[in-house]
Structures are given as C-alpha cells and as structure tokens.
C-alpha cells in the first residue's frame, strides 16, 4: 500500500460562529510534521464494574505521544443491570459488533480497546496497549485529511474537509467528543462511584469517502464549546483499518 503524509488540522474560533484553519499552523505546529498516528477506540460502559480501570488508563495512554487520539464509545448492552449509561448508544454497540466479526471474536465485551482498527485487547491492559501503540506509530497513514472549515448552524456543526489519497472502499467518520465528563453513578455494578471519562463520543456520523465532504454533527446542549473536539477519520471498509485522522479543537 502506498502511504502518504498525515496532517493534523486544528482550527481556531473566529467571530464565534465560523471556524477556519487560517491559524492552524500556530495552534498545531507540533503535529504538522507527524508521519504516524494511533487512534484508540475504547468500548466502555458505566454499567460495567470492569470499565473504570480502562477509563482511567485511556488518558494515561494519550499523553504518551502527541499523535495518540482517543475515543470513548459507550455501549448500551449493560444498561439492563440497573444503571442506564447516559452516554450509551445502540449504534456504538453495533460498531463494536463489526469489529468482533472482523477479529473473529465469539462475542463482544467491555472494556475493549481497539487501536487503528488493527489490534484489540482488554481496555485495562496497559502493557499490550503500549506495545501495539508503538507498532502503529511506526506505520505511515494512507490518507491525508484536512478540516477546511467548521461552521456553527443552530444546534449543529457543519464540518467541511478534503481527503487526499486512495479513498476507494473507504468510510469517513466524524465524531464530536466531550473531552471530559464525570458521572455520579446511583445504581448498578458501579453504584456510588464517581466515574471520569475522556473524549466521550456524543455525536457520530459515517459516510462513504469522497474527495470533498461535509458532515453535520449535532452539538450536545450540555457540553460547552471549550469541552469538545471533532475527530474525523477514515477507515477501510474491507478490514476496518483506520487510514487517516484529523482533529479539530474549538480552542
């Protein structure tokens, strides 16, 4: 496979409503020369007693390298245990099932960590995660993604981006994440615990790749703009490998 340079684009707020990449060099210069990335998808649930340790580990892994990007997908299949995870969605459970089929797993489980769509492990397994992160950081991305503009339209962000590279048989995902969230759990296996989460996926859109794309992602009413990011990434339809990523931050 032919690999090309990945560019992370981070943009600044202008006039409170339209966000352009004219200040991207200033904001994300430490990422612009990046030739690799590690996208960590944690499948977790507030209704699972094994998940808090993985939730705590995720931000610790993120600080190992500036090119590590994290996503917390909260699944819904543990909601029957007495506590309904407020961040859970059935579509995230379905996404995890796709990975299970790809990896040949007999069932889905939490916490599960998936790195670049290539490696999967128990989400609290630090040593395996660090090894696999090192492996993917030695690879080069196949697709370059640039976030050209982020415009606020009522309760949505309109995200315009361009893709360069071989985008045949590729999906593009746009995830709006809440960078930090805390919950006081009042029932279920984690009853009484105060749980902390990193980069919780609150809005998620998926489309087939085109050279120029626009996503409309919902803005959660309970999340301030300084506590959110938009992460755009590409994924091969055939084997679910993540092939490129870009990060937009409202700061």
C-alpha positions in Angstrom: 0.0 0.0 0.0 1.2 3.5 -0.8 1.4 5.7 2.2 1.4 9.5 2.3 1.8 12.1 5.0 -0.9 12.7 7.6 -1.6 16.3 8.6 -3.5 17.1 11.7 -5.5 20.3 11.3 -6.6 22.2 14.4 -8.6 25.4 13.9 -9.4 28.4 16.0 -12.8 30.1 16.6 -13.4 33.2 14.5 -16.4 35.5 15.2 -17.9 32.9 17.5 -19.7 31.1 14.6 -17.3 30.3 11.8 -14.1 28.4 12.3 -11.4 28.4 9.7 -7.9 26.9 9.5 -6.0 30.1 9.0 -4.5 29.8 12.4 -3.9 26.1 12.2 -0.1 26.4 11.9 0.1 28.3 15.1 -2.1 26.0 17.1 -1.0 22.6 16.0 2.5 23.1 14.7 3.8 20.2 16.9 1.6 17.8 14.9 2.1 19.1 11.4 5.3 17.1 10.8 3.7 13.9 12.1 4.1 10.8 9.9 2.0 8.5 12.1 -0.9 8.2 14.4 -2.6 5.9 16.9 -6.4 6.1 17.1 -7.6 4.4 20.3 -11.3 3.4 20.5 -12.4 2.4 24.0 -15.7 0.5 24.2 -16.9 1.0 27.7 -20.0 1.3 29.9 -20.9 2.9 33.3 -22.8 -0.2 34.0 -19.7 -2.4 33.9 -17.6 -2.9 37.0 -14.5 -3.7 35.0 -14.7 -0.5 32.9 -13.5 2.3 35.3 -9.9 1.0 35.3 -9.9 1.2 31.5 -11.5 4.7 31.6 -8.6 5.8 33.9 -6.0 4.3 31.7 -7.1 5.9 28.4 -5.9 9.5 29.3 -2.7 8.0 30.6 -2.1 6.4 27.2 -3.0 9.6 25.4 -0.1 11.5 27.0 2.5 9.0 25.8 2.7 10.7 22.4 1.1 13.8 20.8 -0.1 11.7 17.9 -2.3 9.5 20.0 -6.0 10.3 19.6 -8.7 8.7 21.9 -12.4 8.0 21.6 -14.7 6.6 24.2 -17.7 4.7 22.8 -20.3 3.9 25.5 -22.3 0.8 24.6 -25.8 0.1 25.7 -25.9 -3.7 26.4 -25.2 -3.3 30.1 -28.0 -0.9 30.8 -30.2 -3.7 32.0 -28.0 -4.1 35.1 -29.7 -1.3 36.9 -28.0 1.8 35.6 -28.6 3.4 32.2 -25.4 4.9 30.9 -26.3 8.4 29.8 -23.6 8.3 27.1 -24.6 5.0 25.6 -26.0 4.3 22.1 -27.0 1.2 20.3 -25.1 2.3 17.2 -21.9 2.1 19.3 -22.7 -1.5 20.3 -23.3 -2.2 16.6 -20.0 -0.7 15.7 -18.3 -2.9 18.2 -20.0 -6.0 16.7 -18.5 -5.1 13.4 -15.1 -5.2 15.0 -15.9 -8.6 16.6 -16.7 -10.1 13.2 -13.5 -8.7 11.8 -11.4 -10.0 14.6 -13.2 -13.4 14.7 -14.4 -12.9 18.2 -17.2 -15.1 19.6 -18.8 -12.2 21.5 -18.4 -8.5 22.4 -17.2 -7.4 25.8 -16.2 -4.4 27.8 -13.8 -2.8 28.3 -12.4 -3.3 24.9 -9.6 -1.2 23.3 -9.1 -1.1 19.6 -6.1 0.6 18.1 -6.2 1.8 14.5 -8.7 -1.0 13.7 -5.7 -3.4 13.7 -5.4 -4.6 17.3 -7.9 -5.4 20.0 -7.3 -6.1 23.7 -8.9 -5.7 27.2 -9.1 -2.0 27.7 -7.2 -2.0 31.0 -4.2 -4.0 29.6 -1.6 -1.3 29.7 1.4 -3.4 28.5 -0.3 -4.8 25.4 -1.8 -1.3 24.6 1.6 0.3 24.8 3.2 -2.3 22.6 0.5 -2.0 19.9 0.6 1.8 20.1 4.3 1.6 19.4 3.7 -0.6 16.4 1.1 1.6 14.7 3.1 4.7 15.4 5.8 3.1 13.2 3.4 3.0 10.3 2.5 5.8 7.9 -1.0 6.9 7.1 -2.6 6.3 3.8 -4.9 9.2 3.6 -4.4 12.9 4.3 -7.4 14.7 5.9 -7.8 18.4 6.1 -10.6 20.1 8.1 -11.1 23.2 6.0 -14.0 24.8 7.9 -16.2 24.3 10.9 -19.4 26.4 10.9 -22.0 26.6 13.6 -25.5 26.2 12.3 -28.1 26.3 15.1 -27.6 23.1 17.1 -25.1 21.5 14.6 -21.6 21.9 13.3 -21.1 21.8 9.6 -17.7 20.3 9.1 -16.0 20.7 5.6 -13.0 18.5 4.9 -10.9 17.3 2.0 -9.3 13.9 1.5 -6.1 13.1 -0.4 -5.0 9.5 -1.2 -6.7 6.3 -2.3 -10.2 6.6 -0.9 -11.7 3.7 -2.8 -13.7 1.4 -0.4 -13.3 3.8 2.5 -15.7 5.2 5.1 -15.2 8.5 6.8 -16.3 9.1 10.3 -16.9 12.4 12.1 -17.1 12.2 15.9 -17.9 15.1 18.2 -16.4 14.2 21.6 -16.8 15.6 25.0 -13.2 16.0 26.2 -14.0 15.4 29.9 -17.1 14.1 31.6 -17.9 12.9 35.1 -20.9 10.9 36.4 -22.0 10.0 39.9 -23.5 6.5 39.4 -26.5 5.8 41.5 -27.3 2.2 40.7 -25.9 -1.0 39.1 -22.4 -2.5 39.4 -20.7 0.9 39.9 -23.3 2.2 42.4 -21.9 5.1 44.4 -18.8 5.6 42.2 -17.8 8.9 40.6 -16.6 8.0 37.2 -14.4 10.1 34.9 -14.4 9.8 31.1 -12.1 11.1 28.3 -13.2 12.1 24.8 -16.7 10.6 25.1 -18.3 10.3 21.7 -21.5 12.3 21.8 -22.3 12.7 18.1 -21.2 10.3 15.3 -21.7 10.4 11.5 -20.4 7.9 8.9 -20.3 8.3 5.1 -18.6 6.8 2.1 -15.4 8.7 1.3 -15.4 11.5 -1.3 -12.5 13.9 -2.1 -14.6 16.8 -0.6 -17.1 16.1 2.2 -19.4 18.0 4.6 -20.7 16.5 7.8 -23.5 17.8 10.0 -22.8 16.8 13.6 -25.2 17.5 16.5 -23.9 19.8 19.3 -25.0 18.4 22.7 -26.8 21.0 24.8 -25.0 20.0 28.0 -21.4 20.4 26.5 -19.6 23.8 26.3 -17.6 24.5 23.2 -14.3 24.6 25.2 -15.0 21.0 26.2 -15.4 19.4 22.8 -13.4 18.3 19.8 -14.3 17.0 16.4 -12.3 14.0 15.2 -12.5 13.0 11.5 -11.0 9.7 10.4 -11.0 7.3 7.5 -11.5 3.5 7.7 -11.2 0.8 5.1 -14.5 -0.9 4.5 -12.9 -4.3 4.0 -10.7 -4.8 7.1 -11.7 -1.8 9.2 -8.1 -0.4 9.3 -8.0 3.3 10.2 -6.1 5.0 7.4 -6.1 8.7 8.4 -7.2 11.2 11.0 -7.6 14.9 11.7 -8.5 16.7 14.9 -10.4 20.0 15.2 -10.4 21.8 18.6 -12.6 24.8 19.3 -9.9 26.5 21.4 
